[in-house]
Amino acid sequence: MDDDWFKPCAVVPVYNHERSLPAVLSTLLADDLHCILVDDGSSAAAAEVIDRLAQQQSVHLVRHAQNQGKGAAVASGLREAHRLGFSHALQVDADGQHDLGTVPLFLDRASQAPDAVICGYPQYDSSVPKGRLYARYLTHIWVWINTLSLSIRDSMCGFRVYPLRQTLALLDSTDLGKRMDFDTEILVRLHWRQQPMVWLPTSVHYPADGISHFRLWRDNVLISSMHARLFGGMLLRAPKLIWSRWHG
């Protein structure tokens, strides 16, 4: 994976994850990845940890003065990755939920399919909160409706490799959700653009002392609004989506 055309990095949105971030970053650096940390308005204590970690070689820091949301942090990280000359970015959450042992597999697959988004679909263990697990199925159904397809296996898992050229073309032309609605909306809109996607299983564990920034009412309202917008977009694109499905 040292070919000149394939230059991957990791983008890690961070919001008060000072306890879990050091281990996540250490694992990514051990895989010889440059890492872009996006401090999304963290507390002073968390920012101090982030600043210390950012002094390491191969670590870059982007800082939001105020919290803008996970989606905004990921978008800032992707833009910084492109500015620094990387071709692909592995999106990794800072909370330690993802099995980072699969990072080499995801990057290897990205090098084999450089125009595709390499998407993780989660394999949960017993630590997953049952309410969140069941609630995901409602989003799955809406995604299938809004793409007229079953091809998106899981739109909410924030562990994926983006090809930066194609992804930034979407970000530069569309106003995407900036919080928990981002992960789903970007995949649906990339699907509308006939973006290739490759799906790989990835284990997900919810640490007992993990921090969740999901806000039940605010984020459910945002996600519902996103699905409504996407439904309208699907109706406009339905003939093209149907044609593509049957003649693709």
N, C-alpha and C positions, 0 to 999 in steps of 0.2 A: 504493500500500500504506500510505497514511496514514489510512485510515479508522479511526474510533475503536474499532471492534470487532476489528480485526486489529492486534495489537501483538506482533510477533515479537522474539525475542532469540536469542542463541546461548549454548549451554551447552558448556563445554570442560573435560572431566576431565583433570587434569594430574598426572603422577607422574614427576618427574625428566626433563621434556622442556624443559629450559631452553634448549637450542640451537635447537630447531624452533619453540617457542611464539611468540617475538616476530614471526616472519613470518606465522604463522597468525593471530595476533591483529590484526596490521596490516591484513591482507586483510579480515577480518571488519569491522573498524571503518571501513574504506573503503567498505563497503556500508551504512554508517549503522546498524549493528546494535549495540545494547547487548550486552555480553558478560559472562557469568558464568563466572569461572574457579573451578574446584573443585580446590584443592590437596589431593591425597589422600595426605598424609603424606610429601611430598617431602623430599629432603635439604636441609641448611642452604643449600648453594650454590644449589640450584634455587629454594628458598623466597625467597631474596634477589632473584632475577630476577623471580619472580612478584609479590613485593611492589612492586617498581619498576614493573612493567607495570600493576598494579592501581591505581596513582596517577593513571592517565589518566582523563579524563572518559569516561563511558559504560561503564566497566569495574567490575564488582563481584566481590568475592572471598569465597568460602566455604572454610574450611580444616578438614580433618580432622587431628587431632593425630597419629593413626597411620593407616597405610595400611589401607583397608578394602576396596579393590577397585574396578575400573572401574564396575561396576553400582551400587555404593553411592554413588560419586561422581556418576554421572549422576542418580541419584534425588535426591541432595541438591541438585544444580543445578536440577532440574525444580521441586522444592518452593520453592527460592528465587525462581525465575522467577515462579511463581504468586504468591508473597508480594509481589513487587515490582509486580504488576499486569499482567504480560504474558499474552497469550492463547495463544501458540505458542512452542515452543523448538526451535531447530535444534541437534541434537547433532552436534558436530564433534570428532574426535580431535585431540590436540595434536601428533601425530608428523609431520604434514605429508604424509600419504599421500593425502589426498583432494584432488580437483580443486576448489578453492574458486571457480573461475570459474563453476561452476554454482549458486552460492548464490542469485543473483537468480532463476534459473529455479525452484528449489525453493520459494522464498518466494512467487513469483508463483502457482505451482500451489497452494500452501497457501491463499492468499487466495481462489482460485477454488473450492476444496473444503475449507472450514475444519473440517469434522468428520473429515477423513481424516488418516491418518498418511502423510506423503510419504516414501517409502522409496527409498534408492538401491540399485541393484544394480550391482555393480562390473564395470568393463571393465578388465581387467589388461593391463599391458604386460609386457615381457620381464623386468622386475625382480622379479616375484613369485616367491617360493620355491616350487618345484614341490611339495614335500612338503605345504606348507600349502594349496596350490591343490587338490590331489587330496583331501586330508583333508576339505575343505569339503563334498564330495559326500556323505559319510556323514551329516553333519548335515542336508543338503538332504533326503535320503531319510527320515530320522527326522521331520523337520518335515512332510513330505508325509503320512507315516503318522499323525502326531499331530494333524493337522488334517483328515485325509481329503480333502485338496485339494492341487492344484498351484499355488494362487494366491500363495503366498509364494515369490517368486522367489529371494531371498537373505536369510536371517535374521541373517547375521553381520556385515553391513556397518554400521558405526557412523556412518552419515551419513544422517540422517533428520530430518524435522520432526514433532514431536508436538503435537497439540492438547492443551493442558494440562488442561482440565476432565476429559476422558474418561480421560486417562492417569493423573492423580492419583486418580481414582475406583478404578482398578485397583490402584495402589500402596498405597492406604489400606485395601484389603480383602484383599490377597494378599501373602504373604511371598515375594518373588522372589529369585533368585540375585543375589549381590552382586559377583561377579567376571566372568570372561569368559563365563559362562553367561547373563548378563543380556540381552544384545541379542537372543538367540534366544528366550528364555523370554517376554519381554514381548510379542513379536510373536505368538507362538502363543496366548498368553492373550487378547490383544486380538482375534485372529481368532475365538476361541471366543465372544467378546462381540459378534461380527458388526461389528467396527470396520471401516469402509471404509479401504482402502489404495490408494495410487497409487504406481506404480513408475516411476522415472526412471533412465536409465543415468548412471553417474558414473565417470570415469577414476580409477584407483588406481595409485599409483607407490610402490614401496618404496625410500626413499633408501638409498644405500650405507652411510651412517653412522647410519642410523635405529636407534632403541632399541625392542626388543620386550619387553613384559612378560608375554608368554605363557609359562607354565611348563608344560612338556610333560606331566609326570605329574600334577601337582596339577590343572591346568585340564582335562585330559582326563578325570580322575576326576569332577570337578565337572560337566562337560558330559554324561558318561555317566549320572550320577545324575539330572541334570535331564531327560534324555530318558526315563528310566525313570519319573519322577514324572509327566511329561506323558503318557506312554503310559497310565498308570492313569487320569489325568484324561480322556483321550480315550475310553477304554472307557465311562466313566460318561456321557459326553456323546454317544456315537456315534449314538443314535437322533435326537437333536436336530440333530447335524451333518449327518447324511444327509438328514433332512427339509429342512433349510435349503438344502442344495446342490441338491436336486431341485425345490424350490418357491420358491427365492429369486428 
